[in-house]
Structure formats: structure tokens, C-alpha cells
Amino acid sequence: NTDQLVNVDDVVGTMLAEEIFISLDRLPRKPSCSTDPKQHGIWARARSSALKHEYIQLDPPGVRLWMVFDVDRPAGGLEWQSAGLPPPAWSCTNRDNGHGHIVYGLSAPVVGRDLANRPVRYYEVVYEAYRTRLGADPAYARVITKNPAHAQWLVERGPSKLWTLGELADYVTLPRLQFRPGQAPKGGLGRNCDTFD
């Protein structure tokens, strides 16, 4: 019966993705994905389809389960080592130019978008400390990232450890972020939202 045939590559790919992401349940049900977000845009797809694309959305809307950093320089995916930071869950490096994404998994979700929300503010302060230490792109929208389950990237996998914000904060000096009246804080929602604000 052809309805019962299973593509072995799909099964192996799903098992690899499950292992890398710790659990596929940590991904949105219909993650945004793309083959090239700058040229072709992004689309929402079922997880099984999205996992076949080079770029994928990690966090569901309004929830932060991951910290993703875009390091645009050669050996960017390994920058955590020279920055004296803990090993990430994974890093994905572009084989052509060495630019990479570094990803840390959080043990508890940070819910909300409003910087008046203390957990969101704490997340943003820790994120900014890591971004500064890594020299990562401050304009990175954090919506989609290089898919570690795709063969396009050179993937370095770290321990299957999920971090609390407090554990991550132990490796850096937290900046004092002060938001003045009339100054719109960046909420990690992307360049368009930051420009609008």
C-alpha cells in the first residue's frame, strides 16, 4: 500500500531535528521558514515542511524559548568560546563566509512582549549583555534563524542543556538599561516595529 510508504530521509531528518531542538514541541506548530529570507520572504508551514528549509522560526509569537545571536564575521558561530560564554545548544555557520548564529535554549519560557513585564525586561538585559560580548548584530530581528537540522550549515552542537536566565547572567555583567521618556526601547520584535516605535 503506497499510503503506508515512509520516506527514510524524512524519518532521519525528524529524528535529528528532535534531538537538536531537544523536543520538536519547543517549535511553533506552524513555524515561519524560508530558503532565503532576504530574497524570497518567509512563510508559515507545518513543522515537517518548515524543517526542510534553510531558515526556521524558533519561538512562538509572544513567547521566548531561545536566545539567538547573529554574528556576522568569520568563525562567528564559535565566537562564544573567545567571549568566555557557556556553550550554546548549537551554532550554525555559513560555509561560504563563516558568519553564524549562536543559540541558547531557556528552561522556562519568557512570555510577553511588553518591557514593563519584569521577566521580559530581565530577558532583554541578559540578551543585550550576551549580544555585546559576542559582538552580535544589534539589528537582528530574532524572528527566524539558520535551521540546525538543514545540511546547508556547518552545525556545532553543544550539550542538551536548557539554561535559566540567572544561570546565563552569571557569565556576564548585566548592563543598566534605562529607557528615557520619548526613547522607544527595542523589544526584539524586529526592525519594522523598532522603526515604527
Disulfide bonds with the S-S distance in Angstrom:
none
